Amino acid sequence: MPLSPEICTCIVHFVCTPPTQHTLRYLRTLSLICKPFHLAATPKLYEALVFADAQRAYLLCQTLTHNSALGAHVRSFFFSQVNDGLALVGAGARGLGHGDGLGGGAGRLVLGQAFWAAVHNALGTMKALEYLVLYDTSFANSWVLDAVGSEGGVGTEEEEERGGSGCGVIETKLRFRWDEHVVKFLERQKKLAVVQVQAPEYGVVMQDSLHHSEISLAAGSLPFLRTFDGTLGAGLEVVRVGAPVTNLQMVVERDGMDIGEGVDPCEGLEEDVRVFAKAGKTLKSLNIIDVPEEMVGKVVNVLAAVCPGLVYLGLLPLPVLNVSIVFSVPQPRPYSFAYISAPTVDLRTNVAAVTPSHSP
């Protein structure tokens, strides 16, 4: 007598709770026993897809494209190029990469149009996607995001009402340039709580283009965003649209700044930091990386004025020999945070840290 679908479902649930290194192997075995087990195990098999091998990721994307019903089970999709330089060597991988196989750096293959087209098509089948991690070593294929939560690049009102595509992604980590594809993707996601965008040469891309509407977030975007990790320019965009962020980590990109002769290179940064006043009511943790050492004191002083409720202010690297320069800040008295004490310098690491004085 065959087992009932309910019993099969309970057995599958037992196998998956808690997940272990053997869970996938057990699920694959169960899915081959009989149809009730296959129906119960398949959603769990495709629920979380994690790949560091481009060949395996490509084959999986092809499977989802040809059987979109499987894509409906995917809640997490993770792809990061780690061993791709080896994984794509062979006749079966022809067309996935271009160049000599090392175009992305030592041992790192720059994946070609065929691979990213497969990812794009597969993403279009993932109607329940909640967690998305995509790392592109070429930073050139952000167009694949057009398929997430959209048909033809535009999420529908019906999708938003049922909380499916167009508003279902909760957390995303992307390695793409900040461009119109990334911006439109973020605008479509109504439930995003955590965003990380790693982008090269952000200063070059953004400094002259930040006011272009195609790479500026629309007002009201990211209504539930709590954590953002990216470059300073992107962080400013997030704050400007009113996202209720509590945790911000940003890298100051200075290489692409157009500084004229006789202009203080720190002037723009100080004004940028004042934008954080818009997030003053929600922002509790802030880390700004690569602040010019001559600017550390000024930046912290501005933050004390616009975000006095900060509980954590990230590490401020500086050479110990220049401590007197960094902390020589004119009145009003610097570091007047409600919950943060004065900075201390770790002589072993040449790092100044500002820490909480008491809890809010």
N, C-alpha and C positions, 0 to 999 in steps of 0.2 A: 504494500500500500504506500503510495507516494506521500511525502510530507506536504502539509498544507502551506500555501504561500505565507501565512502568518508565522508559522514555525520557522520557515526558511529565513524570513526577515529578522526574527529574533536571534537566530544563530549568527547571521551576518553582523547584526548589531553587537553581539557578544564578541565576535572576532575583532571588531574595530574598536573596542573599548577596554583599555586605552590602546591607542595605536602603537605598534612596535615595529622593529625592523623587518619582521616577518609578515606583517599585516597584508601587504600587497600580494605576496606569494600565496597566502591562504585564500585571499579573495579570488585570485585567478583560478585556483583549484576549485573553489566552490562554484564559480561561474560555469565550469565545464561539467558539473555533475548532472544537472537536469534543468529544465526550463524554469521552474520556480526559483531555484537557486541563482540561475543566470539573471533573472529579472530583479532579484533582491540584491545581488552583488554588483551589477553593472553600475548603478549610480555611485556607489562607494569607490569603485575602481577609477572613475573619471572625475571624482569630486575635487581632487587636488593633483595637479600636474606640475612636476618640478623637473627641469631639464638643464643640464650643463653640457650636453652633447647635442650639437646641431643636427646631426644625422637622425638621431632618435626623435628630436623635436619636429623635424621636417616630416618624418613618416607619420607621427601622431597627428600633425596638422592636416595632412592629406586624408587621414582616416576621418577626422571630424568634418572635413569639407564634404566628403562623400556620404557621410551619415550624420546629418545635422542633429538628429535626435540625441546622439551621444554628447554633443556640445552643450545641450541643455542641462546636463548634469554638472558641468564644470563650474566650480566656485572659486578656485585658485589656479592661476596660471603663472608659472615662473620660468623664465629663460634667461640664462646668463652665459656668455661665452667664456668657458674656462679651458676645456681640453679640445676646443674645436679645431685647432691646428692639426691634431692627429685624427680626430673623428671623421673628418671629411676627406681623408686620403683614400682614394679608391674609385673604381668605376661607378659604384652606386651613388656617389655624391656629385657626379658631374652636373654642372649647371647651378649648384648651390653657392659656390664661391667664385671669385674672380681674382685676377692677378696671379702671383706665384704661390698663393696659399699662405703668405706671411704678410699680407698687406696691412694687417691691423697691429703689427708689432711682432716681436720675436715669438714664434709658436702660436700666433694668433691670426686666424683667417678672417678676411673681410668677406662677409657673406653677401651673395649676389641677389639679384631681383627674384629669382625663383624661390629662394628661401623665404624672403620677407613677404612675397605674394601669398605663399602658403600660410604664413602666420596671420596675415590680414584676413584671408578667407576663413580661417579657423576661429579667429576672434569674433567674426560675425555670427557664429553659431552659438556663442557662449552667452545665452540670455540671462543666466543667473550669476554671472561673474561678480565676485566681491573683492578679490585680492589679485592685483596684477603687478608683476615685476618683469620688465623688459630691459635688457642691457644690450645696446648696440655699440660695438667698438668704433664704428665709423660715424656715429652720431647723425646719420643721414637718412634714416628710414622712419621718421616720426609719422609719416602718412599712414602707417598701419593702424594707428589709433583711430582713424576715421571710421573703422568698422565697429568699434566698441560702443555699444548702446545706440546704434543708429542703423538706418537703412538709407543708403545714399548719403551718409554723413550727418543726418539730422535725426535726433531722437523725437519720437512722436508723443503727443499728449497722452495717448492710451498707454504707452510704455511707462510714462512717469506715474500715472494713476495706479498702476498695478505694481509699482516698485521694481520693475524689471529693467531691461536694457535702457540706457540713457540716464539712469539714476541709481544703479545698484552697486557700483564700485565703492568700497569703504576705504581701502588702502592701496596706494600705488607707489612704486619706485621705478623711475624711468631714467634711462641713460640716453637722452636725446638733446638736441639743441632746443632752446626755448623759441618756438616758432608758432605759426598759426595753427598747425595741427595739434600741438601740445595744448595751446590755449583753448581751442574749440573743444578738445577732449575734456579738459578740466571744467569748462563751462557746462557741459552736458551732465556731469556727475553731480547729483544733488545730495548724495550721502557721504561724500568723501570726508574722512576724518584725519587721515594721515597721507601726506604727499612728500615725496623726495624726487627732485629733478637734478640730475648731474649733467651739467652742460659745459662744454669747453668754450673758451674765448668769449665768455658771456659779455664782458665789457665791449668787445668789438661788435658783437651782434646787437646789443641792446642800447648802448649809450646814444647812438644816433637814430634809433628806431623805436624807442620806448613809447613814443607818442603816436606811432602808427596803430590804427585801430585793430589791424589784423593780429597783432601780438600783444594787445592790451586786454586784460580780462574785463568782461562786462560787469557793470555794477550789479551787486547782488549774487555774484558767483560764489561758490563754495560756502554755503550757509552753515555747514556743520563742521568745517575744518578746524582741527585742534592743534595739529602738529605739521610744521613745514620745514623742510631741509633743502636748501638750494643756494643760489647766489643772491647777493644783496638786491640786485635789480628785480629778480623774481619775487623776493620777499616783500619788497616795497609794493609790487603789484597786488600781492595777496592782502596786504594791510589796507591799501587804498580802496579796494572793493568792499571793505567792511567785514571780511571773514573773522569770526570770533576765535582767533588763534590764542592758545595758551602757551605753546612752546615753539620757538623759532631758532633755527640754526642757519647761518648764512655765511658765505665766503665773499669777501670784498675782492672784486676783480678790478685791478687798476691798469692792466696792460693796454686796454683799449680806450682809456679815457682821453678825450681830446682836451689837453690843458694848454692854454695859450701862454705866451710869454708874459711874465709878470703876474700871472694868476696863481693864487694860493691853491695847490693841489688838494688841500684838505677842506677847502670851503664847500665844495659840493657834497662831500661825505657828511659834514656836520649838518647841512640842510636835509640830507636824506634821512639821517637819524631822527630828525624832528617829526618825520611822518609817523613814527611809531606811537605818537600821542593818540592816534586814532584807535590803536589797539590797547590803550592804557588800562581800560576797565577789565580786560580779559587776560592780557599777557602777563605770565608769571615767570617764565624761564626764557632767557635770551642768550645766545652765544653768537658773537660776530667774530669770524676767523680772518686773520691777516689784516687787521687794522694797522695802518702805519704807526710805528711806535711814537712818532711825534704827535699823533692824534688821539692816543689812548685816553689821556686825561680829559681832553675836550669832549670826546664822545661819551665817556662815562658821566661827565658833568651834565651834558644835554639829556642823557637818559634819566638821570636823577630828577630832572625837571619835568620831563614828559611822561615818564613811567615810574613814578615813585613807589608803586606797589610791587615792583619786581621782587621775587623771592630768590631767584638764582640768576647771576650774571656770569657768563662763561669765562673760561681761562683767557687771560690777556697776555700773550707772549711778548716778552721784551728783554733786551740785554740788560743785565744788572747794572752795567756801567752807566746806563742812561735813565736810571730810576729817578734822579732828580729832575730830568727834563720831563718825563712822563707825568709826574705828579705835581709839577709846578703849574697849577691851574688857577687863574684869577677868580676872585669872588664872583658869584656867591660860592659858599663853601662846597666843594665837590663831595660826591658820594653820600648825599643826604637822602638815602633810601630809607623807607620805613622798616624794611625787614632785612637789610644787608649791612654788614659792618664794613669797616675800612679794609682795603686790600692788604694782603701780606705777600711777601716775595719768598719763593722757595729757591734758595741759593744753589741747590743741587741741579735744578732743572731750568733755572733762569725764567721762571714763570710766575706771574702775579695772579693770584686768585682772589675773587671777591666772594665771600660766603655769607650765608644767612646769620643775622644776629639773633633773631627769634622768629618763631612761626607767626603767620598772620592770624 
